[in-house]
């Protein structure tokens, strides 16, 4: 199963058979390290730099 969310917090679920349905859950913010960030703050995060 794959879960997708947009900036408005709407969430969709794609099952292994390809069926897509909208979830009843809205995700307003995300765990990032020890903080919870709303979508509006993601643009302010530093880029992930790998050596």
PDBQT receptor file of N, H, CA, C and O in Angstrom, charges set to zero:
ATOM      1  N   UNK A   1       0.842  -1.157   0.000  1.00  0.00    +0.000 N 
ATOM      2  CA  UNK A   1       0.000   0.000   0.000  1.00  0.00    +0.000 C 
ATOM      3  C   UNK A   1       0.898   1.234   0.000  1.00  0.00    +0.000 C 
ATOM      4  O   UNK A   1       1.930   1.254   0.670  1.00  0.00    +0.000 OA
ATOM      5  N   UNK A   2       0.503   2.272  -0.757  1.00  0.00    +0.000 N 
ATOM      6  H   UNK A   2      -0.336   2.256  -1.301  1.00  0.00    +0.000 HD
ATOM      7  CA  UNK A   2       1.245   3.528  -0.811  1.00  0.00    +0.000 C 
ATOM      8  C   UNK A   2       0.309   4.648  -0.402  1.00  0.00    +0.000 C 
ATOM      9  O   UNK A   2      -0.845   4.684  -0.827  1.00  0.00    +0.000 OA
ATOM     10  N   UNK A   3       0.800   5.559   0.418  1.00  0.00    +0.000 N 
ATOM     11  H   UNK A   3       1.738   5.529   0.763  1.00  0.00    +0.000 HD
ATOM     12  CA  UNK A   3      -0.012   6.680   0.890  1.00  0.00    +0.000 C 
ATOM     13  C   UNK A   3       0.552   7.971   0.315  1.00  0.00    +0.000 C 
ATOM     14  O   UNK A   3       1.758   8.210   0.373  1.00  0.00    +0.000 OA
ATOM     15  N   UNK A   4      -0.320   8.793  -0.236  1.00  0.00    +0.000 N 
ATOM     16  H   UNK A   4      -1.299   8.599  -0.283  1.00  0.00    +0.000 HD
ATOM     17  CA  UNK A   4       0.049  10.087  -0.789  1.00  0.00    +0.000 C 
ATOM     18  C   UNK A   4      -0.707  11.174  -0.042  1.00  0.00    +0.000 C 
ATOM     19  O   UNK A   4      -1.870  10.987   0.317  1.00  0.00    +0.000 OA
ATOM     20  N   UNK A   5      -0.057  12.307   0.194  1.00  0.00    +0.000 N 
ATOM     21  H   UNK A   5       0.888  12.459  -0.097  1.00  0.00    +0.000 HD
ATOM     22  CA  UNK A   5      -0.713  13.449   0.822  1.00  0.00    +0.000 C 
ATOM     23  C   UNK A   5      -0.337  14.715   0.070  1.00  0.00    +0.000 C 
ATOM     24  O   UNK A   5       0.770  14.829  -0.456  1.00  0.00    +0.000 OA
ATOM     25  N   UNK A   6      -1.271  15.670   0.023  1.00  0.00    +0.000 N 
ATOM     26  H   UNK A   6      -2.170  15.577   0.451  1.00  0.00    +0.000 HD
ATOM     27  CA  UNK A   6      -0.962  16.939  -0.634  1.00  0.00    +0.000 C 
ATOM     28  C   UNK A   6      -0.808  18.042   0.414  1.00  0.00    +0.000 C 
ATOM     29  O   UNK A   6      -1.003  17.807   1.607  1.00  0.00    +0.000 OA
ATOM     30  N   UNK A   7      -0.459  19.237  -0.037  1.00  0.00    +0.000 N 
ATOM     31  H   UNK A   7      -0.301  19.428  -1.006  1.00  0.00    +0.000 HD
ATOM     32  CA  UNK A   7      -0.215  20.351   0.879  1.00  0.00    +0.000 C 
ATOM     33  C   UNK A   7      -1.457  20.771   1.652  1.00  0.00    +0.000 C 
ATOM     34  O   UNK A   7      -1.339  21.405   2.700  1.00  0.00    +0.000 OA
ATOM     35  N   UNK A   8      -2.620  20.438   1.169  1.00  0.00    +0.000 N 
ATOM     36  H   UNK A   8      -2.716  19.923   0.318  1.00  0.00    +0.000 HD
ATOM     37  CA  UNK A   8      -3.855  20.766   1.878  1.00  0.00    +0.000 C 
ATOM     38  C   UNK A   8      -4.134  19.748   2.984  1.00  0.00    +0.000 C 
ATOM     39  O   UNK A   8      -5.041  19.946   3.793  1.00  0.00    +0.000 OA
ATOM     40  N   UNK A   9      -3.360  18.661   3.024  1.00  0.00    +0.000 N 
ATOM     41  H   UNK A   9      -2.624  18.501   2.367  1.00  0.00    +0.000 HD
ATOM     42  CA  UNK A   9      -3.536  17.646   4.049  1.00  0.00    +0.000 C 
ATOM     43  C   UNK A   9      -4.387  16.474   3.621  1.00  0.00    +0.000 C 
ATOM     44  O   UNK A   9      -4.542  15.516   4.378  1.00  0.00    +0.000 OA
ATOM     45  N   UNK A  10      -4.950  16.529   2.405  1.00  0.00    +0.000 N 
ATOM     46  H   UNK A  10      -4.824  17.308   1.790  1.00  0.00    +0.000 HD
ATOM     47  CA  UNK A  10      -5.761  15.411   1.918  1.00  0.00    +0.000 C 
ATOM     48  C   UNK A  10      -4.857  14.206   1.668  1.00  0.00    +0.000 C 
ATOM     49  O   UNK A  10      -3.709  14.358   1.248  1.00  0.00    +0.000 OA
ATOM     50  N   UNK A  11      -5.377  13.018   1.925  1.00  0.00    +0.000 N 
ATOM     51  H   UNK A  11      -6.309  12.895   2.266  1.00  0.00    +0.000 HD
ATOM     52  CA  UNK A  11      -4.590  11.794   1.825  1.00  0.00    +0.000 C 
ATOM     53  C   UNK A  11      -5.313  10.762   0.967  1.00  0.00    +0.000 C 
ATOM     54  O   UNK A  11      -6.522  10.565   1.089  1.00  0.00    +0.000 OA
ATOM     55  N   UNK A  12      -4.545  10.107   0.096  1.00  0.00    +0.000 N 
ATOM     56  H   UNK A  12      -3.563  10.267  -0.003  1.00  0.00    +0.000 HD
ATOM     57  CA  UNK A  12      -5.050   9.028  -0.746  1.00  0.00    +0.000 C 
ATOM     58  C   UNK A  12      -4.237   7.774  -0.488  1.00  0.00    +0.000 C 
ATOM     59  O   UNK A  12      -3.064   7.839  -0.121  1.00  0.00    +0.000 OA
ATOM     60  N   UNK A  13      -4.878   6.630  -0.685  1.00  0.00    +0.000 N 
ATOM     61  H   UNK A  13      -5.831   6.577  -0.983  1.00  0.00    +0.000 HD
ATOM     62  CA  UNK A  13      -4.228   5.334  -0.496  1.00  0.00    +0.000 C 
ATOM     63  C   UNK A  13      -4.302   4.567  -1.812  1.00  0.00    +0.000 C 
ATOM     64  O   UNK A  13      -5.369   4.452  -2.416  1.00  0.00    +0.000 OA
ATOM     65  N   UNK A  14      -3.158   4.043  -2.248  1.00  0.00    +0.000 N 
ATOM     66  H   UNK A  14      -2.292   4.136  -1.757  1.00  0.00    +0.000 HD
ATOM     67  CA  UNK A  14      -3.131   3.182  -3.434  1.00  0.00    +0.000 C 
ATOM     68  C   UNK A  14      -2.818   1.773  -2.974  1.00  0.00    +0.000 C 
ATOM     69  O   UNK A  14      -1.768   1.517  -2.384  1.00  0.00    +0.000 OA
ATOM     70  N   UNK A  15      -3.731   0.868  -3.247  1.00  0.00    +0.000 N 
ATOM     71  H   UNK A  15      -4.583   1.076  -3.726  1.00  0.00    +0.000 HD
ATOM     72  CA  UNK A  15      -3.570  -0.534  -2.867  1.00  0.00    +0.000 C 
ATOM     73  C   UNK A  15      -2.691  -1.243  -3.892  1.00  0.00    +0.000 C 
ATOM     74  O   UNK A  15      -2.513  -0.746  -5.004  1.00  0.00    +0.000 OA
ATOM     75  N   UNK A  16      -2.135  -2.408  -3.527  1.00  0.00    +0.000 N 
ATOM     76  H   UNK A  16      -2.279  -2.812  -2.623  1.00  0.00    +0.000 HD
ATOM     77  CA  UNK A  16      -1.284  -3.153  -4.457  1.00  0.00    +0.000 C 
ATOM     78  C   UNK A  16      -1.967  -3.486  -5.790  1.00  0.00    +0.000 C 
ATOM     79  O   UNK A  16      -1.288  -3.635  -6.806  1.00  0.00    +0.000 OA
ATOM     80  N   UNK A  17      -3.289  -3.604  -5.798  1.00  0.00    +0.000 N 
ATOM     81  H   UNK A  17      -3.841  -3.483  -4.973  1.00  0.00    +0.000 HD
ATOM     82  CA  UNK A  17      -3.994  -3.914  -7.050  1.00  0.00    +0.000 C 
ATOM     83  C   UNK A  17      -4.198  -2.674  -7.929  1.00  0.00    +0.000 C 
ATOM     84  O   UNK A  17      -4.767  -2.769  -9.016  1.00  0.00    +0.000 OA
ATOM     85  N   UNK A  18      -3.724  -1.492  -7.446  1.00  0.00    +0.000 N 
ATOM     86  H   UNK A  18      -3.262  -1.415  -6.562  1.00  0.00    +0.000 HD
ATOM     87  CA  UNK A  18      -3.820  -0.263  -8.221  1.00  0.00    +0.000 C 
ATOM     88  C   UNK A  18      -5.009   0.609  -7.863  1.00  0.00    +0.000 C 
ATOM     89  O   UNK A  18      -5.088   1.755  -8.307  1.00  0.00    +0.000 OA
ATOM     90  N   UNK A  19      -5.932   0.091  -7.071  1.00  0.00    +0.000 N 
ATOM     91  H   UNK A  19      -5.868  -0.840  -6.711  1.00  0.00    +0.000 HD
ATOM     92  CA  UNK A  19      -7.101   0.876  -6.676  1.00  0.00    +0.000 C 
ATOM     93  C   UNK A  19      -6.662   2.060  -5.813  1.00  0.00    +0.000 C 
ATOM     94  O   UNK A  19      -5.860   1.897  -4.894  1.00  0.00    +0.000 OA
ATOM     95  N   UNK A  20      -7.189   3.253  -6.112  1.00  0.00    +0.000 N 
ATOM     96  H   UNK A  20      -7.840   3.385  -6.859  1.00  0.00    +0.000 HD
ATOM     97  CA  UNK A  20      -6.871   4.454  -5.345  1.00  0.00    +0.000 C 
ATOM     98  C   UNK A  20      -8.146   4.968  -4.692  1.00  0.00    +0.000 C 
ATOM     99  O   UNK A  20      -9.189   5.066  -5.338  1.00  0.00    +0.000 OA
ATOM    100  N   UNK A  21      -8.055   5.293  -3.411  1.00  0.00    +0.000 N 
ATOM    101  H   UNK A  21      -7.208   5.213  -2.886  1.00  0.00    +0.000 HD
ATOM    102  CA  UNK A  21      -9.202   5.853  -2.711  1.00  0.00    +0.000 C 
ATOM    103  C   UNK A  21      -8.729   6.956  -1.771  1.00  0.00    +0.000 C 
ATOM    104  O   UNK A  21      -7.598   6.942  -1.286  1.00  0.00    +0.000 OA
ATOM    105  N   UNK A  22      -9.609   7.897  -1.532  1.00  0.00    +0.000 N 
ATOM    106  H   UNK A  22     -10.528   7.909  -1.927  1.00  0.00    +0.000 HD
ATOM    107  CA  UNK A  22      -9.279   8.983  -0.613  1.00  0.00    +0.000 C 
ATOM    108  C   UNK A  22      -9.472   8.496   0.808  1.00  0.00    +0.000 C 
ATOM    109  O   UNK A  22     -10.479   7.870   1.138  1.00  0.00    +0.000 OA
ATOM    110  N   UNK A  23      -8.489   8.794   1.642  1.00  0.00    +0.000 N 
ATOM    111  H   UNK A  23      -7.671   9.302   1.373  1.00  0.00    +0.000 HD
ATOM    112  CA  UNK A  23      -8.551   8.410   3.051  1.00  0.00    +0.000 C 
ATOM    113  C   UNK A  23      -9.390   9.438   3.799  1.00  0.00    +0.000 C 
ATOM    114  O   UNK A  23      -9.514  10.579   3.353  1.00  0.00    +0.000 OA
ATOM    115  N   UNK A  24      -9.947   9.058   4.892  1.00  0.00    +0.000 N 
ATOM    116  H   UNK A  24      -9.847   8.131   5.254  1.00  0.00    +0.000 HD
ATOM    117  CA  UNK A  24     -10.690   9.987   5.738  1.00  0.00    +0.000 C 
ATOM    118  C   UNK A  24      -9.785  10.821   6.620  1.00  0.00    +0.000 C 
ATOM    119  O   UNK A  24     -10.257  11.695   7.347  1.00  0.00    +0.000 OA
ATOM    120  N   UNK A  25      -8.494  10.560   6.563  1.00  0.00    +0.000 N 
ATOM    121  H   UNK A  25      -8.111   9.850   5.972  1.00  0.00    +0.000 HD
ATOM    122  CA  UNK A  25      -7.548  11.286   7.412  1.00  0.00    +0.000 C 
ATOM    123  C   UNK A  25      -6.963  12.479   6.670  1.00  0.00    +0.000 C 
ATOM    124  O   UNK A  25      -6.682  12.411   5.473  1.00  0.00    +0.000 OA
ATOM    125  N   UNK A  26      -6.787  13.565   7.398  1.00  0.00    +0.000 N 
ATOM    126  H   UNK A  26      -7.016  13.621   8.370  1.00  0.00    +0.000 HD
ATOM    127  CA  UNK A  26      -6.066  14.714   6.882  1.00  0.00    +0.000 C 
ATOM    128  C   UNK A  26      -4.803  14.867   7.705  1.00  0.00    +0.000 C 
ATOM    129  O   UNK A  26      -4.829  14.747   8.930  1.00  0.00    +0.000 OA
ATOM    130  N   UNK A  27      -3.704  15.130   7.031  1.00  0.00    +0.000 N 
ATOM    131  H   UNK A  27      -3.683  15.227   6.036  1.00  0.00    +0.000 HD
ATOM    132  CA  UNK A  27      -2.423  15.292   7.701  1.00  0.00    +0.000 C 
ATOM    133  C   UNK A  27      -2.029  16.755   7.584  1.00  0.00    +0.000 C 
ATOM    134  O   UNK A  27      -1.691  17.230   6.500  1.00  0.00    +0.000 OA
ATOM    135  N   UNK A  28      -2.074  17.460   8.691  1.00  0.00    +0.000 N 
ATOM    136  H   UNK A  28      -2.348  17.074   9.572  1.00  0.00    +0.000 HD
ATOM    137  CA  UNK A  28      -1.773  18.893   8.677  1.00  0.00    +0.000 C 
ATOM    138  C   UNK A  28      -0.298  19.172   8.899  1.00  0.00    +0.000 C 
ATOM    139  O   UNK A  28       0.208  20.212   8.476  1.00  0.00    +0.000 OA
ATOM    140  N   UNK A  29       0.393  18.260   9.556  1.00  0.00    +0.000 N 
ATOM    141  H   UNK A  29      -0.019  17.415   9.899  1.00  0.00    +0.000 HD
ATOM    142  CA  UNK A  29       1.814  18.466   9.795  1.00  0.00    +0.000 C 
ATOM    143  C   UNK A  29       2.527  17.127   9.879  1.00  0.00    +0.000 C 
ATOM    144  O   UNK A  29       1.893  16.075   9.959  1.00  0.00    +0.000 OA
ATOM    145  N   UNK A  30       3.869  17.182   9.860  1.00  0.00    +0.000 N 
ATOM    146  H   UNK A  30       4.384  18.037   9.795  1.00  0.00    +0.000 HD
ATOM    147  CA  UNK A  30       4.687  15.985   9.743  1.00  0.00    +0.000 C 
ATOM    148  C   UNK A  30       5.775  15.970  10.798  1.00  0.00    +0.000 C 
ATOM    149  O   UNK A  30       6.260  17.026  11.206  1.00  0.00    +0.000 OA
ATOM    150  N   UNK A  31       6.161  14.787  11.243  1.00  0.00    +0.000 N 
ATOM    151  H   UNK A  31       5.767  13.930  10.911  1.00  0.00    +0.000 HD
ATOM    152  CA  UNK A  31       7.308  14.646  12.136  1.00  0.00    +0.000 C 
ATOM    153  C   UNK A  31       8.577  14.855  11.329  1.00  0.00    +0.000 C 
ATOM    154  O   UNK A  31       8.814  14.166  10.337  1.00  0.00    +0.000 OA
ATOM    155  N   UNK A  32       9.387  15.807  11.758  1.00  0.00    +0.000 N 
ATOM    156  H   UNK A  32       9.194  16.367  12.564  1.00  0.00    +0.000 HD
ATOM    157  CA  UNK A  32      10.680  16.073  11.135  1.00  0.00    +0.000 C 
ATOM    158  C   UNK A  32      11.674  16.216  12.276  1.00  0.00    +0.000 C 
ATOM    159  O   UNK A  32      11.695  17.233  12.969  1.00  0.00    +0.000 OA
ATOM    160  N   UNK A  33      12.492  15.197  12.467  1.00  0.00    +0.000 N 
ATOM    161  H   UNK A  33      12.475  14.371  11.905  1.00  0.00    +0.000 HD
ATOM    162  CA  UNK A  33      13.383  15.206  13.631  1.00  0.00    +0.000 C 
ATOM    163  C   UNK A  33      12.547  15.213  14.897  1.00  0.00    +0.000 C 
ATOM    164  O   UNK A  33      11.677  14.361  15.081  1.00  0.00    +0.000 OA
ATOM    165  N   UNK A  34      12.811  16.167  15.762  1.00  0.00    +0.000 N 
ATOM    166  H   UNK A  34      13.518  16.858  15.613  1.00  0.00    +0.000 HD
ATOM    167  CA  UNK A  34      12.062  16.238  17.025  1.00  0.00    +0.000 C 
ATOM    168  C   UNK A  34      10.955  17.290  16.964  1.00  0.00    +0.000 C 
ATOM    169  O   UNK A  34      10.411  17.683  17.996  1.00  0.00    +0.000 OA
ATOM    170  N   UNK A  35      10.622  17.746  15.757  1.00  0.00    +0.000 N 
ATOM    171  H   UNK A  35      11.064  17.427  14.918  1.00  0.00    +0.000 HD
ATOM    172  CA  UNK A  35       9.587  18.763  15.597  1.00  0.00    +0.000 C 
ATOM    173  C   UNK A  35       8.470  18.251  14.698  1.00  0.00    +0.000 C 
ATOM    174  O   UNK A  35       8.625  17.255  13.992  1.00  0.00    +0.000 OA
ATOM    175  N   UNK A  36       7.346  18.949  14.740  1.00  0.00    +0.000 N 
ATOM    176  H   UNK A  36       7.220  19.758  15.315  1.00  0.00    +0.000 HD
ATOM    177  CA  UNK A  36       6.255  18.717  13.795  1.00  0.00    +0.000 C 
ATOM    178  C   UNK A  36       6.147  19.973  12.956  1.00  0.00    +0.000 C 
ATOM    179  O   UNK A  36       5.978  21.073  13.484  1.00  0.00    +0.000 OA
ATOM    180  N   UNK A  37       6.246  19.803  11.622  1.00  0.00    +0.000 N 
ATOM    181  H   UNK A  37       6.383  18.910  11.193  1.00  0.00    +0.000 HD
ATOM    182  CA  UNK A  37       6.212  20.941  10.715  1.00  0.00    +0.000 C 
ATOM    183  C   UNK A  37       4.984  20.890   9.817  1.00  0.00    +0.000 C 
ATOM    184  O   UNK A  37       4.630  19.827   9.307  1.00  0.00    +0.000 OA
ATOM    185  N   UNK A  38       4.334  22.034   9.620  1.00  0.00    +0.000 N 
ATOM    186  H   UNK A  38       4.621  22.897  10.035  1.00  0.00    +0.000 HD
ATOM    187  CA  UNK A  38       3.277  22.096   8.611  1.00  0.00    +0.000 C 
ATOM    188  C   UNK A  38       3.924  22.221   7.237  1.00  0.00    +0.000 C 
ATOM    189  O   UNK A  38       5.104  22.558   7.131  1.00  0.00    +0.000 OA
ATOM    190  N   UNK A  39       3.158  21.951   6.189  1.00  0.00    +0.000 N 
ATOM    191  H   UNK A  39       2.200  21.678   6.274  1.00  0.00    +0.000 HD
ATOM    192  CA  UNK A  39       3.678  22.037   4.824  1.00  0.00    +0.000 C 
ATOM    193  C   UNK A  39       4.337  23.381   4.557  1.00  0.00    +0.000 C 
ATOM    194  O   UNK A  39       5.354  23.447   3.868  1.00  0.00    +0.000 OA
ATOM    195  N   UNK A  40       3.762  24.463   5.102  1.00  0.00    +0.000 N 
ATOM    196  H   UNK A  40       2.935  24.410   5.662  1.00  0.00    +0.000 HD
ATOM    197  CA  UNK A  40       4.267  25.803   4.811  1.00  0.00    +0.000 C 
ATOM    198  C   UNK A  40       5.689  26.018   5.289  1.00  0.00    +0.000 C 
ATOM    199  O   UNK A  40       6.360  26.929   4.805  1.00  0.00    +0.000 OA
ATOM    200  N   UNK A  41       6.170  25.212   6.218  1.00  0.00    +0.000 N 
ATOM    201  H   UNK A  41       5.625  24.471   6.611  1.00  0.00    +0.000 HD
ATOM    202  CA  UNK A  41       7.533  25.359   6.725  1.00  0.00    +0.000 C 
ATOM    203  C   UNK A  41       8.543  24.447   6.020  1.00  0.00    +0.000 C 
ATOM    204  O   UNK A  41       9.747  24.587   6.232  1.00  0.00    +0.000 OA
ATOM    205  N   UNK A  42       8.075  23.528   5.195  1.00  0.00    +0.000 N 
ATOM    206  H   UNK A  42       7.097  23.414   5.022  1.00  0.00    +0.000 HD
ATOM    207  CA  UNK A  42       9.003  22.631   4.502  1.00  0.00    +0.000 C 
ATOM    208  C   UNK A  42       9.933  23.395   3.560  1.00  0.00    +0.000 C 
ATOM    209  O   UNK A  42      11.098  23.032   3.405  1.00  0.00    +0.000 OA
ATOM    210  N   UNK A  43       9.422  24.444   2.936  1.00  0.00    +0.000 N 
ATOM    211  H   UNK A  43       8.475  24.739   3.062  1.00  0.00    +0.000 HD
ATOM    212  CA  UNK A  43      10.246  25.227   2.018  1.00  0.00    +0.000 C 
ATOM    213  C   UNK A  43      11.398  25.924   2.731  1.00  0.00    +0.000 C 
ATOM    214  O   UNK A  43      12.358  26.343   2.084  1.00  0.00    +0.000 OA
ATOM    215  N   UNK A  44      11.319  26.053   4.044  1.00  0.00    +0.000 N 
ATOM    216  H   UNK A  44      10.539  25.712   4.570  1.00  0.00    +0.000 HD
ATOM    217  CA  UNK A  44      12.353  26.721   4.818  1.00  0.00    +0.000 C 
ATOM    218  C   UNK A  44      13.429  25.757   5.322  1.00  0.00    +0.000 C 
ATOM    219  O   UNK A  44      14.435  26.191   5.883  1.00  0.00    +0.000 OA
ATOM    220  N   UNK A  45      13.223  24.464   5.128  1.00  0.00    +0.000 N 
ATOM    221  H   UNK A  45      12.405  24.112   4.673  1.00  0.00    +0.000 HD
ATOM    222  CA  UNK A  45      14.207  23.468   5.578  1.00  0.00    +0.000 C 
ATOM    223  C   UNK A  45      15.459  23.529   4.698  1.00  0.00    +0.000 C 
ATOM    224  O   UNK A  45      15.366  23.767   3.493  1.00  0.00    +0.000 OA
ATOM    225  N   UNK A  46      16.604  23.317   5.294  1.00  0.00    +0.000 N 
ATOM    226  H   UNK A  46      16.680  23.123   6.273  1.00  0.00    +0.000 HD
ATOM    227  CA  UNK A  46      17.813  23.292   4.475  1.00  0.00    +0.000 C 
ATOM    228  C   UNK A  46      17.815  22.057   3.558  1.00  0.00    +0.000 C 
ATOM    229  O   UNK A  46      17.219  21.037   3.903  1.00  0.00    +0.000 OA
ATOM    230  N   UNK A  47      18.473  22.139   2.409  1.00  0.00    +0.000 N 
ATOM    231  H   UNK A  47      18.957  22.968   2.129  1.00  0.00    +0.000 HD
ATOM    232  CA  UNK A  47      18.494  20.986   1.510  1.00  0.00    +0.000 C 
ATOM    233  C   UNK A  47      19.294  19.849   2.137  1.00  0.00    +0.000 C 
ATOM    234  O   UNK A  47      20.190  20.076   2.949  1.00  0.00    +0.000 OA
ATOM    235  N   UNK A  48      18.959  18.640   1.753  1.00  0.00    +0.000 N 
ATOM    236  H   UNK A  48      18.230  18.455   1.093  1.00  0.00    +0.000 HD
ATOM    237  CA  UNK A  48      19.683  17.465   2.215  1.00  0.00    +0.000 C 
ATOM    238  C   UNK A  48      20.968  17.362   1.402  1.00  0.00    +0.000 C 
ATOM    239  O   UNK A  48      20.921  17.179   0.186  1.00  0.00    +0.000 OA
ATOM    240  N   UNK A  49      22.081  17.477   2.047  1.00  0.00    +0.000 N 
ATOM    241  H   UNK A  49      22.119  17.626   3.035  1.00  0.00    +0.000 HD
ATOM    242  CA  UNK A  49      23.358  17.427   1.336  1.00  0.00    +0.000 C 
ATOM    243  C   UNK A  49      24.076  16.127   1.673  1.00  0.00    +0.000 C 
ATOM    244  O   UNK A  49      24.319  15.816   2.839  1.00  0.00    +0.000 OA
ATOM    245  N   UNK A  50      24.405  15.384   0.637  1.00  0.00    +0.000 N 
ATOM    246  H   UNK A  50      24.207  15.637  -0.310  1.00  0.00    +0.000 HD
ATOM    247  CA  UNK A  50      25.116  14.120   0.818  1.00  0.00    +0.000 C 
ATOM    248  C   UNK A  50      26.482  14.240   0.169  1.00  0.00    +0.000 C 
ATOM    249  O   UNK A  50      26.613  14.823  -0.908  1.00  0.00    +0.000 OA
ATOM    250  N   UNK A  51      27.493  13.694   0.814  1.00  0.00    +0.000 N 
ATOM    251  H   UNK A  51      27.386  13.220   1.689  1.00  0.00    +0.000 HD
ATOM    252  CA  UNK A  51      28.843  13.739   0.253  1.00  0.00    +0.000 C 
ATOM    253  C   UNK A  51      29.139  12.500  -0.533  1.00  0.00    +0.000 C 
ATOM    254  O   UNK A  51      30.233  12.362  -1.080  1.00  0.00    +0.000 OA
TER     255      UNK A  51
